[in-house]
Each structure stands twice: as C-alpha cells, then as structure tokens.
C-alpha cells in the first residue's frame, strides 16, 4: 500500500470515522458515504473568514463554493454556520470538504460532519465523492465479527467494526452501490481519479 493511501486511510480513521469526543460532543463512527447521504449539503469550499452572525446561537463563516456535490441546485451559498456548542466546528481560512444540515433556512455544520482540509484527501477519497450519490439508495449497517460480513441483504451493505469501534480499512476504499440484481454491494474504488 502506498504511503499516500496509508496516510489517507489514517486521515479517514482519525477525522471521519473514529468516535469523536470533545467536551461532551459524541459522534458515532460512520462510513464517509453515510455522512454524505445523511447530509443536506456537501460542498468543497474556500473559507474566506468569519463574519458577524445574524443568528445568536451560531458562528458564521464566509465561503466561496468551489464544487457543490449535494444538493445539485443552483442556489448560491455564501455563508455557513456552526453551533456555539461543544459539537460546533472551527475553520481556518483554506479549502475544505464540508457537509451539514439545513436548519431554519441556513446550513449548519459541526464536528460530526465533513470538515476536512481538501489538500489532505487522497485522489481515491475525492473520486469517491462523485460515487456516493449513486449509493444513497443503499443502507450501510455496522456489524461485528467475520460472519456478519458474509450475509447478503438486498438494499444493505454491511460494514465490519472492530473492537475499538473503527471501520475496517477495506470499506474505506469502497463505495456501497446498487447492482442490477437489486442488491447493494461494496465496490472497491481504486485507480487514478482526476484530481481537482
């Protein structure tokens, strides 16, 4: 395994899938496809700086959207928000992969969402972002023990979780996609994706 792929996997484990605990904020381990599919908004954006928030319980960030993965509408997004709670996120200027939810007409993100520096994602991770939307019709479910990985469920991909609550490396390089037979299966996405 190349150093870049290993670094990318370690980043996924530490930033996205590892159980995060920060002053009372607890995020359950999830595959990046789950984060993508459960989010209202997924974007690659450049953080320009913080701005005065019109919402007293939220911190506001001025952004420039580079790529909109979800939703695909043309609505311009210029400001995103984070809560002032322990689950709120803090961003420095730079490019990020961000996800969040629509709450009262604004986009709110936090520690349990994507807030990953763009330059730290591997080409495979960037390419998988384009595939996750197709897999949102599938459900990803956690299981423990080797026997659960051999079960075949129609609209579900099972993902093994080890005793530390971490997702096995194999799944991190894969996307759960529907197949012609009606079943969802893990597809390993390897190769040289076009970097953007």
SULSULDA-V826834 format. One record per residue. N is the residue number from 0. PHI is phi in degrees with one decimal (none if undefined). Layout:
N;PHI / N;PHI
This chain:
0;none / 1;-71.7 / 2;-62.3 / 3;-66.0 / 4;-67.1 / 5;-60.6 / 6;-61.1 / 7;-62.8 / 8;-64.9 / 9;-62.3 / 10;-63.6 / 11;-58.2 / 12;-63.7 / 13;-80.6 / 14;-95.9 / 15;-118.1 / 16;-111.8 / 17;-69.9 / 18;-63.1 / 19;-102.6 / 20;-131.4 / 21;-144.3 / 22;46.6 / 23;94.3 / 24;-90.0 / 25;-127.5 / 26;-111.5 / 27;-73.1 / 28;-65.6 / 29;-139.2 / 30;-68.7 / 31;-55.1 / 32;-64.8 / 33;-64.6 / 34;-60.0 / 35;-58.2 / 36;-68.0 / 37;-84.4 / 38;-89.6 / 39;-78.5 / 40;-136.0 / 41;-135.7 / 42;-140.4 / 43;-102.0 / 44;-141.9 / 45;-100.2 / 46;-80.1 / 47;-93.7 / 48;157.0 / 49;-83.7 / 50;-131.6 / 51;-65.8 / 52;-85.3 / 53;-87.4 / 54;-116.3 / 55;-62.5 / 56;-94.8 / 57;-127.4 / 58;-98.8 / 59;-109.0 / 60;-127.3 / 61;-82.2 / 62;-132.7 / 63;-123.2 / 64;-74.8 / 65;-97.7 / 66;-139.3 / 67;-108.8 / 68;-86.0 / 69;-160.0 / 70;-74.5 / 71;-93.1 / 72;-70.8 / 73;-89.9 / 74;-59.0 / 75;-76.7 / 76;-112.4 / 77;-120.0 / 78;-136.0 / 79;-124.5 / 80;-128.2 / 81;-133.8 / 82;-72.9 / 83;-90.0 / 84;-85.0 / 85;-66.8 / 86;-90.2 / 87;-72.6 / 88;-106.2 / 89;-120.9 / 90;-121.5 / 91;-94.1 / 92;-60.1 / 93;143.0 / 94;-94.5 / 95;-137.7 / 96;-93.4 / 97;-126.5 / 98;-135.9 / 99;-173.1 / 100;-117.2 / 101;-86.3 / 102;-134.1 / 103;52.1 / 104;82.0 / 105;-123.7 / 106;-91.3 / 107;-119.5 / 108;-124.2 / 109;-157.0 / 110;-61.1 / 111;-87.1 / 112;-101.8 / 113;-68.3 / 114;-152.8 / 115;-105.2 / 116;-58.1 / 117;-58.6 / 118;-71.5 / 119;-97.1 / 120;-86.4 / 121;-78.1 / 122;-64.0 / 123;-65.6 / 124;-61.7 / 125;-64.9 / 126;-67.0 / 127;-61.3 / 128;-56.7 / 129;-73.6 / 130;-95.0 / 131;-57.6 / 132;-57.1 / 133;-60.7 / 134;-86.7 / 135;-68.1 / 136;-77.3 / 137;-97.4 / 138;-105.9 / 139;-108.2 / 140;-124.2 / 141;-79.1 / 142;-150.1 / 143;-124.8 / 144;87.4 / 145;-64.9 / 146;-66.2 / 147;-70.1 / 148;-77.7 / 149;-95.2 / 150;-67.5 / 151;-117.0 / 152;-117.6 / 153;-58.5 / 154;-110.7 / 155;-140.1 / 156;-108.8 / 157;-89.4 / 158;-128.1 / 159;-75.0 / 160;-122.4 / 161;-82.0 / 162;-63.5 / 163;-90.0 / 164;83.1 / 165;-96.7 / 166;-75.0 / 167;-61.6 / 168;-54.2 / 169;-54.8 / 170;-68.5 / 171;-68.4 / 172;-97.9 / 173;-124.2 / 174;-125.8 / 175;-86.6 / 176;-127.1 / 177;-73.7 / 178;-114.4 / 179;-62.3 / 180;-81.2 / 181;91.2 / 182;-93.0 / 183;-100.5 / 184;-139.7 / 185;-71.3 / 186;-121.5 / 187;-77.7 / 188;-103.9 / 189;-119.5 / 190;133.6 / 191;-98.3 / 192;-76.2 / 193;-68.0 / 194;-76.4 / 195;-124.5
